[in-house]
Amino acid sequence: NGDVAVKVFKYETSSFLQRSMLKYIQGDPRFPSVKMNHRSLVKLWSRKEYSNLKAAETAGVSAPKPIKHRENIVVMEFLGENGISYTLLKDYPLQDSVETQIVYEEIVKNMQNFWKHGFVHADLNEFNIMTDQGKVWFIDFAQAVRKEHPLAMQFLEKDCDNIAKFF
């Protein structure tokens, strides 16, 4: 449809995230050197989101297609129609057991595809999944890590627990 979403990682409001960002960055072989100043971390976090979106696209994961990255900004495909975004899973009224099963299986399939390609989302829950008529899209990829990350299995277990608890 040509619409895009622009995600801006604000320098001013991200300072409280600095410590939590590090656990997703340190240990990721794609980002071996990390400057510890706040502005550099925010830029790296933005670059990581873009890189992870590209990895999701390669893995065949339903997610916004990455378009461009610069500094602290990521431009990606807009998920929705006529300027209205698809609904977060947490707010989506699953109509019946058949639709619920379809959505659940789509989520699991996407998780498996990402893992097979060496990644874990690391913050997957009903707030980071959009849905519309049985189709799902994963969003918010900055925290995703490679399998080689020392906490990858812990993050994968958390993702699985979050999805199981939701359903």
C-alpha positions in Angstrom: 0.0 0.0 0.0 3.0 2.3 0.1 2.5 3.5 3.7 5.5 3.4 6.0 6.0 3.4 9.8 8.8 5.5 11.2 10.3 4.4 14.5 12.4 7.1 16.3 14.4 6.0 19.3 14.5 9.1 21.4 17.8 10.0 23.0 16.0 11.9 25.8 13.6 9.2 26.9 15.8 6.1 26.5 18.2 6.7 29.3 16.3 4.4 31.7 16.7 1.6 29.2 20.4 1.8 29.0 21.1 -1.0 31.5 18.5 -3.3 30.1 19.7 -2.7 26.5 23.1 -4.0 27.4 21.9 -7.5 28.2 20.7 -7.8 24.7 23.7 -6.2 23.0 26.6 -7.7 25.0 27.2 -11.2 23.8 25.7 -10.6 20.4 28.5 -11.5 17.9 27.2 -8.9 15.4 28.0 -6.1 17.8 31.4 -6.9 19.4 32.3 -3.4 20.4 29.9 -1.2 22.3 30.5 2.4 23.2 29.1 2.9 26.6 27.8 6.5 26.1 24.1 6.9 26.0 23.8 8.4 22.5 25.9 5.6 20.9 23.8 3.0 22.6 20.6 4.4 21.3 22.0 4.5 17.8 23.2 0.9 18.1 19.8 -0.1 19.5 18.2 1.4 16.4 20.7 -0.3 14.1 20.0 -3.6 15.9 16.3 -3.2 15.3 16.9 -2.7 11.6 19.4 -5.6 11.4 16.9 -7.9 13.2 14.1 -6.9 10.9 16.3 -7.8 7.9 17.0 -11.2 9.5 13.3 -11.7 10.1 12.6 -11.0 6.5 15.3 -13.5 5.4 13.9 -16.1 7.7 10.4 -15.7 6.3 9.0 -14.3 9.6 5.9 -12.2 9.3 7.1 -8.8 10.3 7.3 -5.3 8.9 9.7 -5.1 5.9 12.7 -2.9 6.8 13.2 0.0 4.4 15.9 2.3 5.8 17.9 3.0 8.9 19.8 6.1 9.8 21.2 7.2 13.2 18.3 6.6 15.7 15.5 6.1 13.1 14.1 3.0 11.4 11.7 3.2 8.5 9.7 0.0 7.9 6.5 -1.2 6.2 3.3 0.0 7.8 1.2 -2.9 9.1 -2.4 -1.9 8.5 -4.9 -0.6 6.0 -6.0 3.0 5.1 -3.7 4.4 7.7 -5.1 2.3 10.5 -2.7 -0.2 12.0 -3.6 -3.8 12.6 -4.6 -4.7 16.1 -2.2 -5.8 18.8 -2.8 -9.4 19.8 -3.7 -8.3 23.4 -6.6 -6.3 22.0 -7.7 -8.6 19.2 -11.1 -10.4 19.9 -10.3 -14.0 18.9 -13.7 -15.1 17.7 -13.6 -18.9 18.3 -11.4 -21.9 19.0 -10.6 -22.3 15.3 -9.4 -18.7 14.9 -7.5 -19.0 18.1 -5.8 -22.2 16.9 -4.8 -20.6 13.6 -3.3 -17.5 15.3 -1.4 -19.7 17.8 0.0 -21.9 15.0 1.1 -18.9 13.0 2.9 -17.5 16.0 4.7 -20.9 16.6 5.6 -21.2 13.0 7.2 -17.8 12.9 9.1 -18.5 16.2 10.4 -21.7 14.6 11.4 -20.0 11.4 13.3 -17.3 13.3 15.1 -19.9 15.5 16.0 -22.0 12.4 17.7 -19.0 11.0 19.6 -18.4 14.2 17.5 -15.9 16.1 15.2 -15.5 19.0 12.8 -12.5 19.4 13.6 -12.2 23.1 10.5 -10.1 24.0 7.7 -11.9 22.3 4.3 -11.4 23.9 0.8 -10.2 23.1 2.1 -6.6 23.0 4.6 -7.3 20.2 2.4 -9.3 17.9 -0.1 -7.6 15.5 -3.0 -9.6 14.0 -5.8 -9.3 11.5 -8.1 -12.1 10.4 -5.8 -15.0 11.5 -2.6 -13.4 10.1 0.1 -12.4 12.6 3.1 -10.1 12.4 5.9 -9.8 15.0 7.0 -6.3 15.9 9.6 -4.6 18.1 12.8 -6.5 17.2 15.5 -4.4 18.8 16.1 -6.9 21.6 16.2 -10.0 19.3 19.5 -11.9 19.6 21.5 -14.6 17.7 21.4 -18.2 19.0 25.0 -17.7 20.1 24.1 -15.0 22.6 24.7 -16.4 26.1 21.1 -15.7 27.2 19.4 -16.9 23.9 17.9 -20.0 25.5 16.6 -18.1 28.5 15.0 -15.5 26.1 13.5 -18.3 24.0 12.0 -19.9 27.1 10.6 -16.6 28.2 9.0 -16.1 24.7 7.5 -19.5 24.8 6.1 -19.0 28.3 4.6 -15.6 27.3 2.8 -17.1 24.4 1.6 -20.1 26.4 0.3 -17.9 29.1 -1.6 -15.7 26.7 -3.3 -18.7 25.0 
